[in-house]
Amino acid sequence: MNETTFGNPRLGAQRMKRAARSVQSEQHAKMRGQALARHPELILLFGNNPWTALAIPVLLVIHWGVAALVQNQANLLLTFVAAFFLGQLLIHAAGGLVHETAHRMIFRAQWPKRLCDLGLEMVLGSFSKQLTYQHEHLSSHHRHQGDYQRDYEHEDRFALAARHAYKNQHPFRQRLVTLVILALHCLPFGFVVSDCLAPRFYRAATGLPVKDTDRLIPSSHPTTHERLMFIAVSLLTNVLLFWFIGIWAWLYHNWALSLFLGKMGVMNLGQSLSEHDGDNETVPTRSTYGPINWFLFNTGYHLEHHVFINVPWNQLPVLTRVAPEVFCHANKINYVRHWWAHVAADFSASRKNSWQNKPSETVKPG
């Protein structure tokens, strides 16, 4: 696969069609056929919505406006509160737009899309991680949903097995470890520290491996040039926040991003947990309806999106309204409760799959 393929998520996904789609992906295709057979007018909803791009400067102004207000207060507790309740919600909304641009539902052409992505990078400051998401989302998740070996959304089974082994041996200690991990994830960049230390801890405590080295997730990748471009924009964003607004504004932004990406990303993690059971081949995806979609660009309409990936965010509710007999699998639990159940279970598996049920002797010793 050449570098041009790696630089284009859609082309990369197309080149990977040699691998058969998963059963869950086929189920989505079947539902799409049923919906179109009964409601052929749905095809009129296909296409991108370039007006969505106007939301990017709006989010940027709001996010940096909050940063400026935080700078004026210069208070650590207020900075955390603003990052937790406002900052990560704004980043979550920007993430909804990253999802749209990954599917080219804002702009189809490469350069308008690139400018759109760079604008989002000024909101996110992801240091090119949004590019990784775009590539993996198209070439791994959509085509291979529910397939542990190919869908990157499934947690590494060895990491999960080691955590469960420690919990079975030391349930009280595991609860303390959970609290320590949550405390770390409350800190700026705490998720980075936790993701570095936790696997080493479980490996040392259980003697079990924490990484499935045989798992090779098929995915396209951005080019080095693209990564460097986005890293440069992230650096510029941090410099502008630090030098032209102030250190508290810079802290607010990075704290919000850290919370969003970690275990304290209540809405982000809760949404992810609500979308797919992992092993349900009949109802592989569920949707969450309600006011939260007003802020997150209808990413709660997740079944509708998986069935019709070429329908933009603003038209997804139309699918539900026109074809209720197809889009009738609603998530009954809100994102906060999903998050709490995950934490209360000492970080339950994000997705269920048959690989998790393999006997313990299949887990290779460290």
DRENDO-911171 format. One record per residue (C-alpha): residue number from 1; residue in three letters; x, y, z. Coordinates in Angstrom, 2 decimals, always signed. Layout:
// DRENDO-911171
@vexmi->NUM kevex->ALA px->X py->Y pz->Z
...
//
This chain:
// DRENDO-911171
@vexmi->1 kevex->MET px->+0.00 py->+0.00 pz->+0.00
@vexmi->2 kevex->ASN px->+1.57 py->+3.26 pz->-1.07
@vexmi->3 kevex->GLU px->+1.82 py->+6.50 pz->+0.87
@vexmi->4 kevex->THR px->-1.02 py->+8.12 pz->-1.05
@vexmi->5 kevex->THR px->-3.33 py->+5.40 pz->+0.19
@vexmi->6 kevex->PHE px->-2.17 py->+5.94 pz->+3.75
@vexmi->7 kevex->GLY px->-2.86 py->+9.66 pz->+3.45
@vexmi->8 kevex->ASN px->-6.46 py->+9.14 pz->+2.34
@vexmi->9 kevex->PRO px->-8.76 py->+7.37 pz->+4.84
@vexmi->10 kevex->ARG px->-11.43 py->+6.63 pz->+2.24
@vexmi->11 kevex->LEU px->-8.95 py->+5.26 pz->-0.31
@vexmi->12 kevex->GLY px->-7.28 py->+3.23 pz->+2.40
@vexmi->13 kevex->ALA px->-10.62 py->+1.74 pz->+3.40
@vexmi->14 kevex->GLN px->-11.42 py->+0.91 pz->-0.23
@vexmi->15 kevex->ARG px->-8.10 py->-0.85 pz->-0.72
@vexmi->16 kevex->MET px->-8.80 py->-3.00 pz->+2.32
@vexmi->17 kevex->LYS px->-11.95 py->-4.48 pz->+0.86
@vexmi->18 kevex->ARG px->-10.00 py->-7.68 pz->+0.27
@vexmi->19 kevex->ALA px->-10.90 py->-8.57 pz->+3.86
@vexmi->20 kevex->ALA px->-14.51 py->-9.73 pz->+4.23
@vexmi->21 kevex->ARG px->-16.88 py->-7.52 pz->+6.18
@vexmi->22 kevex->SER px->-17.88 py->-8.67 pz->+9.65
@vexmi->23 kevex->VAL px->-21.27 py->-10.20 pz->+10.42
@vexmi->24 kevex->GLN px->-22.32 py->-7.00 pz->+12.19
@vexmi->25 kevex->SER px->-21.30 py->-4.88 pz->+9.24
@vexmi->26 kevex->GLU px->-23.32 py->-7.14 pz->+6.96
@vexmi->27 kevex->GLN px->-26.29 py->-6.72 pz->+9.28
@vexmi->28 kevex->HIS px->-26.09 py->-2.98 pz->+8.80
@vexmi->29 kevex->ALA px->-26.02 py->-3.50 pz->+5.03
@vexmi->30 kevex->LYS px->-29.10 py->-5.72 pz->+5.31
@vexmi->31 kevex->MET px->-30.93 py->-3.05 pz->+7.29
@vexmi->32 kevex->ARG px->-29.95 py->-0.47 pz->+4.68
@vexmi->33 kevex->GLY px->-31.47 py->-2.63 pz->+1.95
@vexmi->34 kevex->GLN px->-34.68 py->-3.05 pz->+3.93
@vexmi->35 kevex->ALA px->-34.98 py->+0.68 pz->+4.55
@vexmi->36 kevex->LEU px->-34.40 py->+1.58 pz->+0.89
@vexmi->37 kevex->ALA px->-36.82 py->-1.10 pz->-0.33
@vexmi->38 kevex->ARG px->-39.60 py->+0.36 pz->+1.81
@vexmi->39 kevex->HIS px->-38.60 py->+4.00 pz->+1.51
@vexmi->40 kevex->PRO px->-36.68 py->+4.61 pz->-1.73
@vexmi->41 kevex->GLU px->-36.94 py->+8.36 pz->-1.16
@vexmi->42 kevex->LEU px->-34.26 py->+8.05 pz->+1.52
@vexmi->43 kevex->ILE px->-31.67 py->+8.12 pz->-1.23
@vexmi->44 kevex->LEU px->-32.39 py->+11.85 pz->-1.54
@vexmi->45 kevex->LEU px->-30.75 py->+12.36 pz->+1.86
@vexmi->46 kevex->PHE px->-27.36 py->+11.21 pz->+0.58
@vexmi->47 kevex->GLY px->-24.61 py->+13.78 pz->+0.25
@vexmi->48 kevex->ASN px->-22.37 py->+16.10 pz->+2.21
@vexmi->49 kevex->ASN px->-23.28 py->+19.34 pz->+3.99
@vexmi->50 kevex->PRO px->-20.56 py->+22.01 pz->+3.56
@vexmi->51 kevex->TRP px->-22.47 py->+24.44 pz->+5.80
@vexmi->52 kevex->THR px->-21.37 py->+22.30 pz->+8.74
@vexmi->53 kevex->ALA px->-17.92 py->+23.88 pz->+8.43
@vexmi->54 kevex->LEU px->-19.32 py->+27.11 pz->+9.90
@vexmi->55 kevex->ALA px->-19.59 py->+25.36 pz->+13.26
@vexmi->56 kevex->ILE px->-15.79 py->+25.08 pz->+13.52
@vexmi->57 kevex->PRO px->-15.02 py->+28.79 pz->+14.08
@vexmi->58 kevex->VAL px->-18.01 py->+28.99 pz->+16.42
@vexmi->59 kevex->LEU px->-16.61 py->+26.19 pz->+18.60
@vexmi->60 kevex->LEU px->-13.15 py->+27.76 pz->+18.47
@vexmi->61 kevex->VAL px->-14.43 py->+31.16 pz->+19.60
@vexmi->62 kevex->ILE px->-16.48 py->+29.65 pz->+22.44
@vexmi->63 kevex->HIS px->-13.64 py->+27.39 pz->+23.60
@vexmi->64 kevex->TRP px->-11.04 py->+30.16 pz->+23.55
@vexmi->65 kevex->GLY px->-13.57 py->+32.56 pz->+25.07
@vexmi->66 kevex->VAL px->-13.98 py->+30.24 pz->+28.05
@vexmi->67 kevex->ALA px->-10.19 py->+29.98 pz->+28.21
@vexmi->68 kevex->ALA px->-9.94 py->+33.79 pz->+28.41
@vexmi->69 kevex->LEU px->-12.54 py->+33.92 pz->+31.20
@vexmi->70 kevex->VAL px->-10.62 py->+31.25 pz->+33.12
@vexmi->71 kevex->GLN px->-7.43 py->+33.26 pz->+32.65
@vexmi->72 kevex->ASN px->-9.08 py->+36.30 pz->+34.22
@vexmi->73 kevex->GLN px->-10.00 py->+34.30 pz->+37.33
@vexmi->74 kevex->ALA px->-6.63 py->+32.53 pz->+37.74
@vexmi->75 kevex->ASN px->-8.11 py->+29.92 pz->+40.07
@vexmi->76 kevex->LEU px->-7.14 py->+26.22 pz->+40.02
@vexmi->77 kevex->LEU px->-10.51 py->+24.89 pz->+41.17
@vexmi->78 kevex->LEU px->-12.41 py->+27.07 pz->+38.71
@vexmi->79 kevex->THR px->-10.09 py->+25.95 pz->+35.92
@vexmi->80 kevex->PHE px->-10.89 py->+22.31 pz->+36.69
@vexmi->81 kevex->VAL px->-14.64 py->+22.97 pz->+36.90
@vexmi->82 kevex->ALA px->-14.60 py->+24.84 pz->+33.59
@vexmi->83 kevex->ALA px->-12.53 py->+22.08 pz->+31.95
@vexmi->84 kevex->PHE px->-14.76 py->+19.31 pz->+33.30
@vexmi->85 kevex->PHE px->-18.18 py->+20.79 pz->+32.60
@vexmi->86 kevex->LEU px->-17.56 py->+23.07 pz->+29.60
@vexmi->87 kevex->GLY px->-14.20 py->+22.30 pz->+28.01
@vexmi->88 kevex->GLN px->-14.63 py->+18.62 pz->+27.44
@vexmi->89 kevex->LEU px->-18.19 py->+19.14 pz->+26.14
@vexmi->90 kevex->LEU px->-16.84 py->+21.58 pz->+23.54
@vexmi->91 kevex->ILE px->-14.10 py->+19.12 pz->+22.60
@vexmi->92 kevex->HIS px->-16.73 py->+16.39 pz->+22.40
@vexmi->93 kevex->ALA px->-18.70 py->+18.56 pz->+19.97
@vexmi->94 kevex->ALA px->-15.55 py->+19.11 pz->+17.91
@vexmi->95 kevex->GLY px->-15.07 py->+15.35 pz->+17.96
@vexmi->96 kevex->GLY px->-18.51 py->+15.01 pz->+16.39
@vexmi->97 kevex->LEU px->-17.28 py->+17.18 pz->+13.53
@vexmi->98 kevex->VAL px->-14.12 py->+15.07 pz->+13.22
@vexmi->99 kevex->HIS px->-16.46 py->+12.13 pz->+12.75
@vexmi->100 kevex->GLU px->-18.32 py->+14.01 pz->+10.00
@vexmi->101 kevex->THR px->-15.17 py->+15.02 pz->+8.15
@vexmi->102 kevex->ALA px->-13.77 py->+11.49 pz->+8.41
@vexmi->103 kevex->HIS px->-16.73 py->+10.36 pz->+6.29
@vexmi->104 kevex->ARG px->-16.35 py->+13.39 pz->+4.02
@vexmi->105 kevex->MET px->-19.78 py->+14.57 pz->+5.03
@vexmi->106 kevex->ILE px->-18.59 py->+18.19 pz->+5.23
@vexmi->107 kevex->PHE px->-16.37 py->+18.44 pz->+2.15
@vexmi->108 kevex->ARG px->-15.69 py->+15.78 pz->-0.46
@vexmi->109 kevex->ALA px->-12.65 py->+17.36 pz->-2.09
@vexmi->110 kevex->GLN px->-9.29 py->+16.81 pz->-0.42
@vexmi->111 kevex->TRP px->-8.11 py->+20.39 pz->+0.15
@vexmi->112 kevex->PRO px->-11.34 py->+21.83 pz->+1.61
@vexmi->113 kevex->LYS px->-11.44 py->+18.77 pz->+3.85
@vexmi->114 kevex->ARG px->-7.81 py->+19.34 pz->+4.87
@vexmi->115 kevex->LEU px->-8.55 py->+22.96 pz->+5.83
@vexmi->116 kevex->CYS px->-11.57 py->+21.79 pz->+7.79
@vexmi->117 kevex->ASP px->-9.45 py->+19.22 pz->+9.65
@vexmi->118 kevex->LEU px->-6.77 py->+21.81 pz->+10.44
@vexmi->119 kevex->GLY px->-9.44 py->+24.13 pz->+11.83
@vexmi->120 kevex->LEU px->-10.63 py->+21.34 pz->+14.10
@vexmi->121 kevex->GLU px->-7.04 py->+20.75 pz->+15.16
@vexmi->122 kevex->MET px->-6.99 py->+24.31 pz->+16.54
@vexmi->123 kevex->VAL px->-9.94 py->+23.39 pz->+18.76
@vexmi->124 kevex->LEU px->-8.62 py->+19.98 pz->+19.75
@vexmi->125 kevex->GLY px->-4.85 py->+20.31 pz->+19.83
@vexmi->126 kevex->SER px->-4.68 py->+16.54 pz->+19.31
@vexmi->127 kevex->PHE px->-1.14 py->+16.49 pz->+17.88
@vexmi->128 kevex->SER px->-2.44 py->+14.56 pz->+14.85
@vexmi->129 kevex->LYS px->-4.40 py->+11.96 pz->+16.86
@vexmi->130 kevex->GLN px->-7.56 py->+13.02 pz->+15.04
@vexmi->131 kevex->LEU px->-5.96 py->+11.70 pz->+11.85
@vexmi->132 kevex->THR px->-5.35 py->+8.34 pz->+13.49
@vexmi->133 kevex->TYR px->-9.00 py->+8.25 pz->+14.52
@vexmi->134 kevex->GLN px->-10.22 py->+9.11 pz->+11.03
@vexmi->135 kevex->HIS px->-8.20 py->+6.33 pz->+9.42
@vexmi->136 kevex->GLU px->-9.03 py->+3.68 pz->+12.00
@vexmi->137 kevex->HIS px->-12.70 py->+4.61 pz->+12.11
@vexmi->138 kevex->LEU px->-13.15 py->+4.07 pz->+8.38
@vexmi->139 kevex->SER px->-10.81 py->+1.19 pz->+7.62
@vexmi->140 kevex->SER px->-11.14 py->-0.77 pz->+10.89
@vexmi->141 kevex->HIS px->-14.32 py->-0.05 pz->+12.80
@vexmi->142 kevex->HIS px->-17.01 py->+0.37 pz->+10.14
@vexmi->143 kevex->ARG px->-16.00 py->-2.57 pz->+8.01
@vexmi->144 kevex->HIS px->-15.06 py->-4.95 pz->+10.83
@vexmi->145 kevex->GLN px->-17.39 py->-3.96 pz->+13.65
@vexmi->146 kevex->GLY px->-17.56 py->-6.67 pz->+16.29
@vexmi->147 kevex->ASP px->-14.49 py->-8.54 pz->+15.00
@vexmi->148 kevex->TYR px->-11.96 py->-8.42 pz->+17.84
@vexmi->149 kevex->GLN px->-9.03 py->-9.08 pz->+15.55
@vexmi->150 kevex->ARG px->-9.92 py->-6.17 pz->+13.24
@vexmi->151 kevex->ASP px->-12.10 py->-3.65 pz->+15.13
@vexmi->152 kevex->TYR px->-9.86 py->-1.31 pz->+17.11
@vexmi->153 kevex->GLU px->-12.71 py->-0.37 pz->+19.49
@vexmi->154 kevex->HIS px->-12.37 py->-3.70 pz->+21.31
@vexmi->155 kevex->GLU px->-10.05 py->-3.61 pz->+24.31
@vexmi->156 kevex->ASP px->-6.96 py->-5.81 pz->+24.16
@vexmi->157 kevex->ARG px->-8.06 py->-9.16 pz->+25.61
@vexmi->158 kevex->PHE px->-4.79 py->-9.73 pz->+27.44
@vexmi->159 kevex->ALA px->-5.02 py->-6.37 pz->+29.20
@vexmi->160 kevex->LEU px->-8.60 py->-7.20 pz->+30.18
@vexmi->161 kevex->ALA px->-7.65 py->-10.71 pz->+31.38
@vexmi->162 kevex->ALA px->-4.82 py->-9.36 pz->+33.54
@vexmi->163 kevex->ARG px->-7.12 py->-6.79 pz->+35.14
@vexmi->164 kevex->HIS px->-9.80 py->-9.41 pz->+35.81
@vexmi->165 kevex->ALA px->-7.23 py->-11.81 pz->+37.25
@vexmi->166 kevex->TYR px->-6.01 py->-9.17 pz->+39.68
@vexmi->167 kevex->LYS px->-9.58 py->-8.27 pz->+40.64
@vexmi->168 kevex->ASN px->-10.46 py->-11.93 pz->+41.30
@vexmi->169 kevex->GLN px->-7.39 py->-12.34 pz->+43.50
@vexmi->170 kevex->HIS px->-7.58 py->-8.97 pz->+45.26
@vexmi->171 kevex->PRO px->-11.05 py->-7.40 pz->+44.93
@vexmi->172 kevex->PHE px->-10.46 py->-4.75 pz->+47.61
@vexmi->173 kevex->ARG px->-7.05 py->-3.80 pz->+46.24
@vexmi->174 kevex->GLN px->-8.52 py->-3.54 pz->+42.76
@vexmi->175 kevex->ARG px->-11.06 py->-1.04 pz->+44.05
@vexmi->176 kevex->LEU px->-8.19 py->+1.03 pz->+45.44
@vexmi->177 kevex->VAL px->-6.37 py->+0.75 pz->+42.11
@vexmi->178 kevex->THR px->-9.54 py->+1.95 pz->+40.36
@vexmi->179 kevex->LEU px->-9.68 py->+4.99 pz->+42.64
@vexmi->180 kevex->VAL px->-6.00 py->+5.76 pz->+42.01
@vexmi->181 kevex->ILE px->-6.52 py->+5.50 pz->+38.25
@vexmi->182 kevex->LEU px->-9.54 py->+7.82 pz->+38.43
@vexmi->183 kevex->ALA px->-7.52 py->+10.28 pz->+40.50
@vexmi->184 kevex->LEU px->-4.76 py->+10.26 pz->+37.90
@vexmi->185 kevex->HIS px->-7.28 py->+10.80 pz->+35.13
@vexmi->186 kevex->CYS px->-8.55 py->+13.89 pz->+36.95
@vexmi->187 kevex->LEU px->-5.16 py->+15.53 pz->+36.46
@vexmi->188 kevex->PRO px->-3.86 py->+17.37 pz->+33.38
@vexmi->189 kevex->PHE px->-2.19 py->+14.75 pz->+31.17
@vexmi->190 kevex->GLY px->-3.05 py->+12.18 pz->+33.85
@vexmi->191 kevex->PHE px->-4.40 py->+9.71 pz->+31.33
@vexmi->192 kevex->VAL px->-0.95 py->+9.58 pz->+29.70
@vexmi->193 kevex->VAL px->+0.68 py->+8.70 pz->+33.03
@vexmi->194 kevex->SER px->-2.02 py->+6.15 pz->+33.84
@vexmi->195 kevex->ASP px->-1.85 py->+4.48 pz->+30.44
@vexmi->196 kevex->CYS px->+1.89 py->+4.11 pz->+30.95
@vexmi->197 kevex->LEU px->+1.81 py->+2.81 pz->+34.54
@vexmi->198 kevex->ALA px->-1.35 py->+0.65 pz->+34.67
@vexmi->199 kevex->PRO px->-0.23 py->-2.03 pz->+32.18
@vexmi->200 kevex->ARG px->+3.13 py->-2.33 pz->+33.94
@vexmi->201 kevex->PHE px->+1.38 py->-2.68 pz->+37.28
@vexmi->202 kevex->TYR px->-0.98 py->-5.45 pz->+36.14
@vexmi->203 kevex->ARG px->+1.82 py->-7.31 pz->+34.40
@vexmi->204 kevex->ALA px->+3.99 py->-7.22 pz->+37.52
@vexmi->205 kevex->ALA px->+1.10 py->-8.07 pz->+39.86
@vexmi->206 kevex->THR px->-0.30 py->-11.01 pz->+37.88
@vexmi->207 kevex->GLY px->+2.61 py->-12.27 pz->+35.78
@vexmi->208 kevex->LEU px->+0.30 py->-12.16 pz->+32.76
@vexmi->209 kevex->PRO px->+0.91 py->-10.36 pz->+29.47
@vexmi->210 kevex->VAL px->-1.03 py->-7.17 pz->+28.88
@vexmi->211 kevex->LYS px->-0.76 py->-6.93 pz->+25.10
@vexmi->212 kevex->ASP px->-2.03 py->-9.27 pz->+22.39
@vexmi->213 kevex->THR px->+0.96 py->-9.22 pz->+20.05
@vexmi->214 kevex->ASP px->-0.83 py->-11.47 pz->+17.55
@vexmi->215 kevex->ARG px->-3.55 py->-8.89 pz->+16.98
@vexmi->216 kevex->LEU px->-2.84 py->-6.88 pz->+13.85
@vexmi->217 kevex->ILE px->-5.67 py->-4.41 pz->+13.26
@vexmi->218 kevex->PRO px->-5.97 py->-3.50 pz->+9.55
@vexmi->219 kevex->SER px->-5.98 py->+0.23 pz->+9.15
@vexmi->220 kevex->SER px->-4.75 py->+2.89 pz->+6.78
@vexmi->221 kevex->HIS px->-2.46 py->+5.58 pz->+8.21
@vexmi->222 kevex->PRO px->-1.77 py->+9.26 pz->+7.61
@vexmi->223 kevex->THR px->+1.48 py->+10.17 pz->+5.95
@vexmi->224 kevex->THR px->+4.42 py->+11.57 pz->+7.91
@vexmi->225 kevex->HIS px->+3.90 py->+14.90 pz->+6.16
@vexmi->226 kevex->GLU px->+0.29 py->+15.03 pz->+7.31
@vexmi->227 kevex->ARG px->+1.22 py->+14.18 pz->+10.87
@vexmi->228 kevex->LEU px->+3.89 py->+16.89 pz->+10.98
@vexmi->229 kevex->MET px->+1.42 py->+19.44 pz->+9.60
@vexmi->230 kevex->PHE px->-1.13 py->+18.69 pz->+12.30
@vexmi->231 kevex->ILE px->+1.48 py->+18.55 pz->+15.05
@vexmi->232 kevex->ALA px->+2.66 py->+21.99 pz->+13.95
@vexmi->233 kevex->VAL px->-0.90 py->+23.35 pz->+14.20
@vexmi->234 kevex->SER px->-1.26 py->+21.85 pz->+17.68
@vexmi->235 kevex->LEU px->+2.01 py->+23.43 pz->+18.77
@vexmi->236 kevex->LEU px->+0.87 py->+26.77 pz->+17.38
@vexmi->237 kevex->THR px->-2.44 py->+26.45 pz->+19.24
@vexmi->238 kevex->ASN px->-0.66 py->+25.81 pz->+22.53
@vexmi->239 kevex->VAL px->+1.75 py->+28.70 pz->+21.97
@vexmi->240 kevex->LEU px->-1.10 py->+31.10 pz->+21.18
@vexmi->241 kevex->LEU px->-3.03 py->+30.05 pz->+24.28
@vexmi->242 kevex->PHE px->+0.02 py->+30.26 pz->+26.54
@vexmi->243 kevex->TRP px->+1.64 py->+33.47 pz->+25.33
@vexmi->244 kevex->PHE px->-1.29 py->+35.56 pz->+24.12
@vexmi->245 kevex->ILE px->-4.00 py->+34.58 pz->+26.61
@vexmi->246 kevex->GLY px->-2.10 py->+33.08 pz->+29.53
@vexmi->247 kevex->ILE px->-1.03 py->+30.00 pz->+31.42
@vexmi->248 kevex->TRP px->-4.46 py->+29.41 pz->+32.97
@vexmi->249 kevex->ALA px->-6.06 py->+29.43 pz->+29.52
@vexmi->250 kevex->TRP px->-3.45 py->+26.93 pz->+28.34
@vexmi->251 kevex->LEU px->-4.09 py->+24.77 pz->+31.42
@vexmi->252 kevex->TYR px->-7.86 py->+24.89 pz->+30.87
@vexmi->253 kevex->HIS px->-7.54 py->+23.65 pz->+27.30
@vexmi->254 kevex->ASN px->-5.15 py->+20.80 pz->+28.05
@vexmi->255 kevex->TRP px->-7.03 py->+19.81 pz->+31.19
@vexmi->256 kevex->ALA px->-10.28 py->+19.62 pz->+29.19
@vexmi->257 kevex->LEU px->-8.60 py->+17.51 pz->+26.52
@vexmi->258 kevex->SER px->-7.07 py->+15.21 pz->+29.16
@vexmi->259 kevex->LEU px->-10.43 py->+14.70 pz->+30.86
@vexmi->260 kevex->PHE px->-12.15 py->+14.04 pz->+27.55
@vexmi->261 kevex->LEU px->-9.63 py->+11.39 pz->+26.47
@vexmi->262 kevex->GLY px->-9.43 py->+9.64 pz->+29.84
@vexmi->263 kevex->LYS px->-11.64 py->+7.77 pz->+32.27
@vexmi->264 kevex->MET px->-13.14 py->+11.06 pz->+33.48
@vexmi->265 kevex->GLY px->-14.50 py->+11.79 pz->+30.02
@vexmi->266 kevex->VAL px->-17.96 py->+10.95 pz->+31.33
@vexmi->267 kevex->MET px->-19.96 py->+11.81 pz->+28.23
@vexmi->268 kevex->ASN px->-17.37 py->+10.62 pz->+25.72
@vexmi->269 kevex->LEU px->-16.78 py->+7.28 pz->+27.41
@vexmi->270 kevex->GLY px->-20.47 py->+6.88 pz->+28.21
@vexmi->271 kevex->GLN px->-21.40 py->+7.44 pz->+24.58
@vexmi->272 kevex->SER px->-18.83 py->+4.92 pz->+23.37
@vexmi->273 kevex->LEU px->-20.12 py->+2.30 pz->+25.82
@vexmi->274 kevex->SER px->-23.72 py->+2.89 pz->+24.73
@vexmi->275 kevex->GLU px->-23.20 py->+2.41 pz->+21.00
@vexmi->276 kevex->HIS px->-22.24 py->-1.26 pz->+20.59
@vexmi->277 kevex->ASP px->-22.54 py->-4.32 pz->+22.82
@vexmi->278 kevex->GLY px->-19.78 py->-5.92 pz->+20.80
@vexmi->279 kevex->ASP px->-21.22 py->-9.42 pz->+20.42
@vexmi->280 kevex->ASN px->-24.83 py->-8.67 pz->+19.38
@vexmi->281 kevex->GLU px->-25.10 py->-9.70 pz->+15.74
@vexmi->282 kevex->THR px->-28.85 py->-9.01 pz->+15.49
@vexmi->283 kevex->VAL px->-28.77 py->-5.50 pz->+16.95
@vexmi->284 kevex->PRO px->-25.11 py->-4.52 pz->+16.57
@vexmi->285 kevex->THR px->-25.69 py->-0.79 pz->+17.14
@vexmi->286 kevex->ARG px->-28.01 py->+1.34 pz->+19.24
@vexmi->287 kevex->SER px->-28.93 py->+5.00 pz->+19.09
@vexmi->288 kevex->THR px->-29.35 py->+7.56 pz->+21.85
@vexmi->289 kevex->TYR px->-31.99 py->+10.19 pz->+21.23
@vexmi->290 kevex->GLY px->-32.60 py->+13.43 pz->+23.08
@vexmi->291 kevex->PRO px->-31.28 py->+16.96 pz->+23.61
@vexmi->292 kevex->ILE px->-27.64 py->+15.86 pz->+23.94
@vexmi->293 kevex->ASN px->-27.60 py->+15.48 pz->+20.16
@vexmi->294 kevex->TRP px->-28.15 py->+19.22 pz->+19.76
@vexmi->295 kevex->PHE px->-24.61 py->+19.77 pz->+21.06
@vexmi->296 kevex->LEU px->-22.90 py->+16.70 pz->+19.59
@vexmi->297 kevex->PHE px->-24.06 py->+16.98 pz->+15.97
@vexmi->298 kevex->ASN px->-26.43 py->+14.01 pz->+16.22
@vexmi->299 kevex->THR px->-23.70 py->+11.47 pz->+16.95
@vexmi->300 kevex->GLY px->-26.26 py->+9.78 pz->+19.18
@vexmi->301 kevex->TYR px->-28.06 py->+8.63 pz->+16.02
@vexmi->302 kevex->HIS px->-25.47 py->+5.92 pz->+15.76
@vexmi->303 kevex->LEU px->-27.54 py->+3.11 pz->+14.24
@vexmi->304 kevex->GLU px->-28.77 py->+5.48 pz->+11.57
@vexmi->305 kevex->HIS px->-25.18 py->+6.46 pz->+10.83
@vexmi->306 kevex->HIS px->-23.90 py->+2.89 pz->+10.54
@vexmi->307 kevex->VAL px->-26.74 py->+1.92 pz->+8.24
@vexmi->308 kevex->PHE px->-26.40 py->+5.06 pz->+6.08
@vexmi->309 kevex->ILE px->-22.83 py->+6.29 pz->+6.40
@vexmi->310 kevex->ASN px->-23.32 py->+8.69 pz->+3.45
@vexmi->311 kevex->VAL px->-26.06 py->+10.72 pz->+5.14
@vexmi->312 kevex->PRO px->-24.88 py->+13.90 pz->+6.93
@vexmi->313 kevex->TRP px->-25.56 py->+14.58 pz->+10.60
@vexmi->314 kevex->ASN px->-28.43 py->+17.01 pz->+10.06
@vexmi->315 kevex->GLN px->-30.41 py->+14.42 pz->+8.06
@vexmi->316 kevex->LEU px->-30.03 py->+11.48 pz->+10.46
@vexmi->317 kevex->PRO px->-33.22 py->+12.31 pz->+12.42
@vexmi->318 kevex->VAL px->-35.12 py->+12.18 pz->+9.11
@vexmi->319 kevex->LEU px->-34.08 py->+8.53 pz->+8.74
@vexmi->320 kevex->THR px->-35.56 py->+7.75 pz->+12.15
@vexmi->321 kevex->ARG px->-38.78 py->+9.56 pz->+11.35
@vexmi->322 kevex->VAL px->-39.27 py->+8.01 pz->+7.90
@vexmi->323 kevex->ALA px->-38.22 py->+4.43 pz->+8.74
@vexmi->324 kevex->PRO px->-39.09 py->+3.82 pz->+12.42
@vexmi->325 kevex->GLU px->-39.53 py->+0.11 pz->+11.75
@vexmi->326 kevex->VAL px->-35.80 py->-0.12 pz->+10.94
@vexmi->327 kevex->PHE px->-34.43 py->+2.41 pz->+13.41
@vexmi->328 kevex->CYS px->-36.16 py->+1.11 pz->+16.50
@vexmi->329 kevex->HIS px->-33.20 py->+0.09 pz->+18.67
@vexmi->330 kevex->ALA px->-32.83 py->+2.88 pz->+21.20
@vexmi->331 kevex->ASN px->-30.37 py->+2.95 pz->+24.04
@vexmi->332 kevex->LYS px->-32.40 py->+3.19 pz->+27.26
@vexmi->333 kevex->ILE px->-29.54 py->+4.24 pz->+29.56
@vexmi->334 kevex->ASN px->-27.99 py->+7.69 pz->+29.49
@vexmi->335 kevex->TYR px->-24.28 py->+8.27 pz->+29.00
@vexmi->336 kevex->VAL px->-23.62 py->+9.08 pz->+32.66
@vexmi->337 kevex->ARG px->-25.14 py->+5.79 pz->+33.84
@vexmi->338 kevex->HIS px->-23.14 py->+3.86 pz->+31.24
@vexmi->339 kevex->TRP px->-19.98 py->+5.54 pz->+32.49
@vexmi->340 kevex->TRP px->-20.83 py->+4.85 pz->+36.13
@vexmi->341 kevex->ALA px->-21.56 py->+1.15 pz->+35.49
@vexmi->342 kevex->HIS px->-18.18 py->+0.88 pz->+33.74
@vexmi->343 kevex->VAL px->-16.32 py->+2.52 pz->+36.64
@vexmi->344 kevex->ALA px->-18.27 py->+0.69 pz->+39.36
@vexmi->345 kevex->ALA px->-17.26 py->-2.62 pz->+37.75
@vexmi->346 kevex->ASP px->-13.58 py->-1.58 pz->+37.98
@vexmi->347 kevex->PHE px->-13.56 py->-0.76 pz->+34.27
@vexmi->348 kevex->SER px->-15.69 py->-3.39 pz->+32.59
@vexmi->349 kevex->ALA px->-14.93 py->-4.42 pz->+29.01
@vexmi->350 kevex->SER px->-15.80 py->-1.70 pz->+26.52
@vexmi->351 kevex->ARG px->-17.05 py->-4.35 pz->+24.07
@vexmi->352 kevex->LYS px->-17.98 py->-8.00 pz->+24.51
@vexmi->353 kevex->ASN px->-16.51 py->-10.62 pz->+22.18
@vexmi->354 kevex->SER px->-15.92 py->-14.37 pz->+22.05
@vexmi->355 kevex->TRP px->-12.15 py->-13.96 pz->+22.47
@vexmi->356 kevex->GLN px->-12.74 py->-12.83 pz->+26.06
@vexmi->357 kevex->ASN px->-14.32 py->-16.23 pz->+26.82
@vexmi->358 kevex->LYS px->-11.35 py->-18.33 pz->+25.75
@vexmi->359 kevex->PRO px->-9.92 py->-20.50 pz->+28.54
@vexmi->360 kevex->SER px->-7.17 py->-19.01 pz->+30.64
@vexmi->361 kevex->GLU px->-4.52 py->-21.34 pz->+29.26
@vexmi->362 kevex->THR px->-4.78 py->-19.51 pz->+25.93
@vexmi->363 kevex->VAL px->-3.39 py->-16.45 pz->+27.64
@vexmi->364 kevex->LYS px->+0.34 py->-16.77 pz->+27.17
@vexmi->365 kevex->PRO px->+2.54 py->-16.27 pz->+30.24
@vexmi->366 kevex->GLY px->+4.63 py->-13.12 pz->+30.37
//
